[in-house]
Every structure is written in C-alpha cells, then in structure tokens.
Amino acid sequence: MTDKKPDILQPVDDSARRLGKTLVRTARFASLATIDPLDGSPSVSRVSLATAMDGSPVFLISRLSGHFANLEADSRCSLLVGEPGKGDPLAHPRMTLIGTAENLSGTPARDQAKSRFLRRNPKAALYADFPDFAFWKFTTTRASLNGGFGRAYAVSASDLACPAAALESLSEIEEGAVAHMNADHADAVGRYALKAGAATAEGWRLATLDPEGLDMTSGDEVVRLWFDAPLMSAQELRPVLVALARKSES
C-alpha cells in the first residue's frame, strides 16, 4: 500500500481571497508564460501590468515579440504576480494565474483598457498607439496562491471575481472621477495612500478605481485601499470617498 500524499493546500478563506486580489491589483509587472507553437515548449517573458475594472489583468505587447505570436497561435497562458521584496524571495506572497488572453484590438474594451493601463504605466504612452502594439486582456480560469511558507491555496476564478453590480456605471465615470480627485483633492488622495500603508502622503496620485477599492501610485510604488463593502452603483462612490477622507483625518 502506498502512502497517501499529504494535502498541503489550505482552505480558501476571505483572507486568501483578499491577498490574491491585492497581488493582482497592485502588480506593476508579471511573468507571462506562453506556449511556443514550434514544439510546444513553455516560453516566459516579462510584461507590464494593469487591471481592467473587473480585476482582469491587462498587458501591452508588441507584435514583434515572440509571446505575441505564441498567443495568436494558442491563447492559453499563465501570469505570475508578486514582487520578491527583501530577503528570501520565497518568503513573499505570489500567485500563478492560469487562463487565456484575448487581443483587444478592434473591440469596445480596448479604449478603457488603454486608459487604465496608461494611468498605471504612464511611460507606455510613448508607444501604446504604435501599430505593432496591442492590449491583451487575461481571463483567469484558476490560480495557485502561495502566501509564503506553509500557505498554499488552490484559488478559483470566482474567488478573484469582482462584484459586477457597479462595473458598468463606474466605467462610465471613472476617468473623470480620477482626474477630479487628482486635480482638486490631492490632499485626500495622500491620506488614502497613508491609510493604505504608504510611508508618506506626498506624491501620490489616484490611478484607478473599481467597485472594491482604489489604486494609487507614486513613481514605482503602488498601494491599494479597499472599501469596507463593494459599491453597488457609481452613485455610492462620492459618499464613500468623503467618508474615507474624514476617517483618515482622525
């Protein structure tokens, strides 16, 4: 009789779901693994990352790259997110997303993907509209989350899903709301960043928002502030932002 292999996976709870979502929402880059059509070999590269409002990863790549051709031949791919940080890189959380990627060229989703991506990666504006570049949206089917030693989880797509009630209405107002906050309420954005764990309130800009929270950037740094509860409509955004600003003052 063979010994049963021990189950090293932990049950997926709200803490694991929040960690997984945070890794995706705050990722500046990812390792992209594609399938080489020549012989089926795995091929890995690095891509800059942002997210669609629903939390799906979005990346911008050139047709001149090998992974562009690989994805055209086979849309199956994986993304590894999670920054190593100081010390042992294996002690830091990371997550492998498994799924497929779709080229957004010629689709209605392309413009919003571009807007959100450039607010997270402003230097990409230099080449984002070059004819050989395209935005791709990743759809997760499952994920493997490692929160550090002894903290492994098999995460489903539903565990990482963003509540859908406010997605459409927030998408319609997001760009204007972000511009307004950065232009007229920079002090509040700084306080949001402090509440999210930033060391200082100086230099932060609101980059993107979604039904579950705010992403802010300062140079190469990214922090995320989660709402107490997901928004159900765009009309709830302003009262929530006002309440967060007041809380952060106290």
TIBADREN-151932 format. One record per residue (C-alpha): residue in one letter; x, y, z. Coordinates in steps of 0.02 Angstrom, whole numbers, plus 50000, padded with zeros to 5 digits. Layout:
BEGIN
+------+-------+-------+-------+
: resn :    px :    py :    pz :
+------+-------+-------+-------+
:    A :     X :     Y :     Z :
...
+------+-------+-------+-------+
# end
This chain:
BEGIN
+------+-------+-------+-------+
: resn :    px :    py :    pz :
+------+-------+-------+-------+
:    M : 50000 : 50000 : 50000 :
:    T : 50068 : 50170 : 49951 :
:    D : 50067 : 50315 : 50071 :
:    K : 49937 : 50447 : 50033 :
:    K : 50015 : 50611 : 49978 :
:    P : 49985 : 50743 : 50111 :
:    D : 49869 : 50884 : 50064 :
:    I : 49971 : 51043 : 50080 :
:    L : 49832 : 51158 : 50023 :
:    Q : 49744 : 51273 : 50145 :
:    P : 49557 : 51309 : 50133 :
:    V : 49524 : 51468 : 50034 :
:    D : 49454 : 51597 : 50154 :
:    D : 49419 : 51783 : 50143 :
:    S : 49598 : 51824 : 50193 :
:    A : 49667 : 51719 : 50049 :
:    R : 49544 : 51797 : 49927 :
:    R : 49594 : 51972 : 49981 :
:    L : 49779 : 51929 : 49966 :
:    G : 49755 : 51857 : 49792 :
:    K : 49657 : 52007 : 49731 :
:    T : 49783 : 52127 : 49806 :
:    L : 49928 : 52040 : 49718 :
:    V : 49840 : 52063 : 49551 :
:    R : 49777 : 52241 : 49579 :
:    T : 49945 : 52307 : 49640 :
:    A : 50058 : 52213 : 49519 :
:    R : 50171 : 52325 : 49414 :
:    F : 50230 : 52181 : 49309 :
:    A : 50207 : 51994 : 49284 :
:    S : 50298 : 51846 : 49211 :
:    L : 50199 : 51791 : 49058 :
:    A : 50213 : 51608 : 49009 :
:    T : 50155 : 51560 : 48834 :
:    I : 50165 : 51404 : 48725 :
:    D : 50288 : 51404 : 48581 :
:    P : 50195 : 51333 : 48430 :
:    L : 50356 : 51266 : 48355 :
:    D : 50372 : 51123 : 48479 :
:    G : 50252 : 51158 : 48623 :
:    S : 50390 : 51219 : 48738 :
:    P : 50348 : 51343 : 48876 :
:    S : 50413 : 51519 : 48845 :
:    V : 50421 : 51651 : 48982 :
:    S : 50439 : 51839 : 48969 :
:    R : 50402 : 51991 : 49075 :
:    V : 50260 : 52114 : 49042 :
:    S : 50200 : 52275 : 49123 :
:    L : 50030 : 52252 : 49202 :
:    A : 49870 : 52342 : 49247 :
:    T : 49693 : 52279 : 49276 :
:    A : 49527 : 52303 : 49193 :
:    M : 49393 : 52368 : 49310 :
:    D : 49333 : 52190 : 49340 :
:    G : 49506 : 52140 : 49402 :
:    S : 49563 : 52050 : 49244 :
:    P : 49748 : 52080 : 49209 :
:    V : 49788 : 52186 : 49055 :
:    F : 49956 : 52195 : 48968 :
:    L : 50027 : 52285 : 48816 :
:    I : 50145 : 52191 : 48699 :
:    S : 50219 : 52211 : 48527 :
:    R : 50186 : 52101 : 48377 :
:    L : 50375 : 52094 : 48356 :
:    S : 50390 : 51992 : 48517 :
:    G : 50388 : 51803 : 48523 :
:    H : 50249 : 51795 : 48651 :
:    F : 50132 : 51894 : 48537 :
:    A : 50146 : 51761 : 48402 :
:    N : 50131 : 51624 : 48533 :
:    L : 49967 : 51696 : 48597 :
:    E : 49898 : 51714 : 48421 :
:    A : 49932 : 51529 : 48394 :
:    D : 49870 : 51472 : 48565 :
:    S : 49782 : 51589 : 48687 :
:    R : 49822 : 51480 : 48838 :
:    C : 49947 : 51562 : 48954 :
:    S : 49993 : 51597 : 49134 :
:    L : 50042 : 51751 : 49234 :
:    L : 50150 : 51752 : 49390 :
:    V : 50122 : 51904 : 49501 :
:    G : 50201 : 51954 : 49666 :
:    E : 50358 : 52056 : 49699 :
:    P : 50501 : 51969 : 49792 :
:    G : 50544 : 52109 : 49914 :
:    K : 50690 : 52100 : 50036 :
:    G : 50767 : 51940 : 50100 :
:    D : 50715 : 51766 : 50043 :
:    P : 50609 : 51787 : 49885 :
:    L : 50516 : 51626 : 49926 :
:    A : 50450 : 51701 : 50087 :
:    H : 50348 : 51832 : 49993 :
:    P : 50172 : 51804 : 49926 :
:    R : 50149 : 51764 : 49742 :
:    M : 50014 : 51691 : 49632 :
:    T : 50009 : 51599 : 49466 :
:    L : 49855 : 51639 : 49362 :
:    I : 49807 : 51508 : 49232 :
:    G : 49691 : 51554 : 49089 :
:    T : 49683 : 51632 : 48917 :
:    A : 49724 : 51801 : 48839 :
:    E : 49622 : 51900 : 48713 :
:    N : 49687 : 52034 : 48595 :
:    L : 49577 : 52187 : 48624 :
:    S : 49618 : 52272 : 48458 :
:    G : 49458 : 52324 : 48371 :
:    T : 49349 : 52287 : 48522 :
:    P : 49249 : 52411 : 48629 :
:    A : 49352 : 52362 : 48782 :
:    R : 49514 : 52425 : 48706 :
:    D : 49494 : 52610 : 48749 :
:    Q : 49457 : 52584 : 48932 :
:    A : 49597 : 52456 : 48946 :
:    K : 49715 : 52584 : 48870 :
:    S : 49656 : 52722 : 48988 :
:    R : 49679 : 52617 : 49145 :
:    F : 49843 : 52544 : 49085 :
:    L : 49920 : 52715 : 49048 :
:    R : 49868 : 52784 : 49216 :
:    R : 49964 : 52642 : 49295 :
:    N : 50107 : 52643 : 49168 :
:    P : 50117 : 52823 : 49101 :
:    K : 50282 : 52796 : 49008 :
:    A : 50193 : 52673 : 48894 :
:    A : 50103 : 52820 : 48813 :
:    L : 50258 : 52839 : 48705 :
:    Y : 50218 : 52680 : 48609 :
:    A : 50043 : 52621 : 48657 :
:    D : 49969 : 52677 : 48491 :
:    F : 50108 : 52610 : 48381 :
:    P : 50028 : 52493 : 48251 :
:    D : 50128 : 52342 : 48309 :
:    F : 50069 : 52357 : 48491 :
:    A : 49909 : 52285 : 48561 :
:    F : 49823 : 52273 : 48729 :
:    W : 49780 : 52099 : 48789 :
:    K : 49657 : 52051 : 48925 :
:    F : 49687 : 51895 : 49029 :
:    T : 49541 : 51787 : 49087 :
:    T : 49578 : 51678 : 49238 :
:    T : 49512 : 51500 : 49247 :
:    R : 49605 : 51452 : 49406 :
:    A : 49753 : 51508 : 49510 :
:    S : 49885 : 51444 : 49629 :
:    L : 49916 : 51562 : 49775 :
:    N : 50069 : 51548 : 49886 :
:    G : 50058 : 51666 : 50033 :
:    G : 50229 : 51617 : 50099 :
:    F : 50296 : 51459 : 50179 :
:    G : 50155 : 51339 : 50226 :
:    R : 50019 : 51448 : 50148 :
:    A : 49966 : 51370 : 49982 :
:    Y : 49792 : 51387 : 49908 :
:    A : 49703 : 51324 : 49752 :
:    V : 49605 : 51479 : 49702 :
:    S : 49457 : 51478 : 49584 :
:    A : 49409 : 51614 : 49461 :
:    S : 49258 : 51655 : 49570 :
:    D : 49373 : 51686 : 49719 :
:    L : 49456 : 51826 : 49621 :
:    A : 49298 : 51894 : 49540 :
:    C : 49245 : 52074 : 49567 :
:    P : 49061 : 52108 : 49610 :
:    A : 48977 : 52157 : 49448 :
:    A : 48836 : 52272 : 49506 :
:    A : 48931 : 52436 : 49485 :
:    L : 49053 : 52391 : 49347 :
:    E : 48960 : 52474 : 49204 :
:    S : 48912 : 52634 : 49293 :
:    L : 49086 : 52657 : 49368 :
:    S : 49166 : 52627 : 49199 :
:    E : 49067 : 52774 : 49130 :
:    I : 49129 : 52897 : 49262 :
:    E : 49300 : 52829 : 49311 :
:    E : 49413 : 52936 : 49202 :
:    G : 49327 : 53098 : 49253 :
:    A : 49320 : 53049 : 49437 :
:    V : 49506 : 53005 : 49440 :
:    A : 49553 : 53169 : 49354 :
:    H : 49444 : 53268 : 49475 :
:    M : 49519 : 53186 : 49629 :
:    N : 49697 : 53216 : 49571 :
:    A : 49665 : 53396 : 49520 :
:    D : 49555 : 53455 : 49663 :
:    H : 49579 : 53332 : 49807 :
:    A : 49762 : 53283 : 49803 :
:    D : 49769 : 53300 : 49993 :
:    A : 49631 : 53170 : 50012 :
:    V : 49721 : 53053 : 49892 :
:    G : 49876 : 53069 : 50001 :
:    R : 49776 : 53024 : 50155 :
:    Y : 49702 : 52874 : 50064 :
:    A : 49880 : 52817 : 50024 :
:    L : 49931 : 52834 : 50207 :
:    K : 49780 : 52732 : 50259 :
:    A : 49832 : 52600 : 50132 :
:    G : 50005 : 52586 : 50210 :
:    A : 50111 : 52716 : 50120 :
:    A : 50254 : 52792 : 50219 :
:    T : 50209 : 52970 : 50168 :
:    A : 50059 : 53063 : 50097 :
:    E : 50166 : 53160 : 49974 :
:    G : 50171 : 53125 : 49788 :
:    W : 50026 : 53003 : 49772 :
:    R : 49901 : 53003 : 49630 :
:    L : 49741 : 52906 : 49609 :
:    A : 49769 : 52789 : 49461 :
:    T : 49615 : 52679 : 49451 :
:    L : 49458 : 52637 : 49546 :
:    D : 49337 : 52491 : 49545 :
:    P : 49190 : 52428 : 49648 :
:    E : 49304 : 52361 : 49784 :
:    G : 49435 : 52497 : 49807 :
:    L : 49563 : 52624 : 49746 :
:    D : 49737 : 52600 : 49672 :
:    M : 49862 : 52741 : 49697 :
:    T : 50036 : 52766 : 49626 :
:    S : 50190 : 52867 : 49670 :
:    G : 50332 : 52835 : 49549 :
:    D : 50360 : 52648 : 49552 :
:    E : 50258 : 52621 : 49711 :
:    V : 50079 : 52557 : 49710 :
:    V : 49959 : 52545 : 49858 :
:    R : 49779 : 52488 : 49865 :
:    L : 49643 : 52547 : 49982 :
:    W : 49497 : 52428 : 49999 :
:    F : 49321 : 52491 : 50030 :
:    D : 49229 : 52422 : 50181 :
:    A : 49099 : 52349 : 50062 :
:    P : 49089 : 52339 : 49872 :
:    L : 48999 : 52481 : 49784 :
:    M : 48831 : 52436 : 49709 :
:    S : 48823 : 52588 : 49593 :
:    A : 48926 : 52738 : 49540 :
:    Q : 48814 : 52849 : 49647 :
:    E : 48892 : 52771 : 49802 :
:    L : 49069 : 52824 : 49754 :
:    R : 49067 : 53005 : 49813 :
:    P : 48994 : 52970 : 49987 :
:    V : 49120 : 52830 : 50012 :
:    L : 49266 : 52941 : 49962 :
:    V : 49207 : 53080 : 50076 :
:    A : 49189 : 52958 : 50222 :
:    L : 49362 : 52886 : 50190 :
:    A : 49439 : 53060 : 50187 :
:    R : 49357 : 53103 : 50353 :
:    K : 49413 : 52941 : 50433 :
:    S : 49592 : 52968 : 50375 :
:    E : 49594 : 53140 : 50457 :
:    S : 49561 : 53070 : 50629 :
+------+-------+-------+-------+
# end
